[in-house]
Structure formats: C-alpha cells, structure tokens
Amino acid sequence: MSADTPEPPAALVPPETPTQRVLLHHAWRRMNIKNEHFMCAIVGREGKAKSHTALKIASGVDPTFTADRVFFNVAHALSALNSDEYGKGQMIVIDEAGVSMGNRTWYDRDQIDTNQALQTVRKENMGVLWTLPRLSELDSQTHGRLHAFIEMTRKYTEHETQPYAVGKWKNIDPTRDERDKLYKEYPRMRTDGVKEKIKEIGFTPPDPDLVAAYEPRKDEFMEEFIGEIVDKANEQLDQDASAGPKDIAQEIATDGIGQFVSENGTTGSAYINKDLIRIEFDISHSDANAVKALLEQTYADSDLEAHL
C-alpha cells in the first residue's frame, strides 16, 4: 500500500476467515479506501448476541472504538453525530434501537433532523451499527440508507474452543424509483478460484474489557427505561382516577357509544345504560348519572337506535 493508504486493522488481517473478508471488504474498505459511509442493522430475537456482535464488528473495523460510542437513545446518537467528535472510518453503535424509536416517535418528540445527522455520517465516511429485534422497526428513510443487515440466528456459548454466534449477512441495494424495494443479497467471495455465496458468518465474543465497560452502561439505560415506563403507567392511572364526568363523556363520544347502549325491556327503545358506564369506568352512581346526562345532550334517540 502507498503511504497515503491506511493499513487495515490487525483484527482483519490476514483475512483468513469469511467474517474477516466480509468485514474488510464491505465495511472497512468502504469507509477507508472508497471514501464512503457504512450503515448496517443487526437484527434477531433476544439472546442472539446482537449487541456483542455489534461490539465485535465495531472494534474490529475501528480500533479506536470504545464503549462510550455505544448509544442507547437514538436522539442522543444523532445529536452526537452532529458534533465534531467523530471522523472517517470511526464506528458508533445505536444499541436497542427499537426500544427508543417506536417508528420515528422519537423524531417527532425531540424534533431532531435525522437526515441532517445521517448526512454527517455520509460526509465523514463513518459507520453506524443499529441493533434491534426486527428490521421493520427502522423507518423507511433509514431503511433506504442501509448497506447491509445481519440476522443473528444462533449462538454456541459452550463451544469446546471458544463461544461464538452465527449470523446471515446480506448486502442491501435499494431501488431508486417508485417501487421502493430493498434487494438483499449474500456477499460473494472467491475461494480456491471459485466465487461462492457466503450465507453465514461467525462472530467470536468482543474483547472482555470492552464488554466490561459496556454492560454497566446498558444496565443503567434499561433501569432508566423501565423506570420511565412505570412512571408513565402511574401517571396514566392517576389521570384515569381523576377523570371527571366530562372527561368520561368525551372519551365515550370519541371511542363510540355503542357498548353503552341497551334496549328497554318494556318499550323496546334504546337508552344509555348508566350501569354499564359505572362498571366500565369504576365510578360512583352519581358520576354515572352525570355522564349519562352529558351524553344525552349529544346523542338523539335515533342515534342510539342505530346501535341496537
């Protein structure tokens, strides 16, 4: 190599295994030789070593990678990408992306310009690894920016030599027209003069020191995340408990009154059943009467008849 050409990291040379060859060609060379960025999603069920595989890839492709470059909140990761902290060939990991994304609800809430942040990845020829249960949890714009995805299928924790996990690597080539499709193909490598599809590759565990720095950060994130869920659930319970007749009447009117309409056994006419309202919302008889009175101002007899 010339003096201006960077040397591949030690973890990838000599490229003896299919894993080394795929990472060297499709990730490291893309960023460091071709001056392009690299984005990959790692998917799979819980316990399939998605996160540790991301650490293994990131540290193998980028020797400067540390646990500080693992983000558990998409908004924080995209904000960091807009800073001047990162450069060519450097990797970041957005771990447990599905937890914080919710199909772009994080984008709406935090008003982060995703395109601008990911444009930084392109401009600086960086790499981003996402880990999440399903590829569908990424929004369509991010889908179109992926170059590869890895489906983790199994792991061998008690292998006689050393533990390892297995995944299917597929390169992604999105169409650039109205079809909006993603073509996924296995990488092809020449072995003994014959070009073959590489359908599975193995990943040994990442460096123990890297794991030791990563695990406490992940535990902290999950603890905070679960705490937020509990807090929101408690807030909802408080709101439900404090809901007055007007709130309940509005909710019924919004969701539909059908389930609270009954038929008078004597006259056969339709009426709003306050007892059903009282049981459903666990309110007093007087509040149920108040809700019924409010709804009777909204619904005519003919409206109620339609629900019998």
Secondary structure as UniProt FT lines:
FT   TURN            3..4
FT   HELIX           10..12
FT   HELIX           18..23
FT   HELIX           24..28
FT   HELIX           29..32
FT   STRAND          38..43
FT   TURN            46..47
FT   HELIX           50..61
FT   TURN            63..64
FT   HELIX           67..69
FT   STRAND          70..71
FT   HELIX           74..81
FT   TURN            88..89
FT   STRAND          91..94
FT   TURN            95..96
FT   HELIX           97..101
FT   TURN            102..104
FT   HELIX           105..110
FT   HELIX           114..124
FT   STRAND          127..132
FT   HELIX           135..137
FT   HELIX           140..143
FT   TURN            144..145
FT   STRAND          148..156
FT   TURN            157..158
FT   STRAND          164..174
FT   TURN            178..179
FT   STRAND          182..185
FT   STRAND          188..191
FT   TURN            192..193
FT   STRAND          194..197
FT   STRAND          201..203
FT   HELIX           208..241
FT   HELIX           245..255
FT   HELIX           258..260
FT   STRAND          261..263
FT   TURN            265..267
FT   STRAND          270..272
FT   HELIX           274..281
FT   HELIX           285..298
FT   HELIX           301..305
FT   TURN            306..307
//
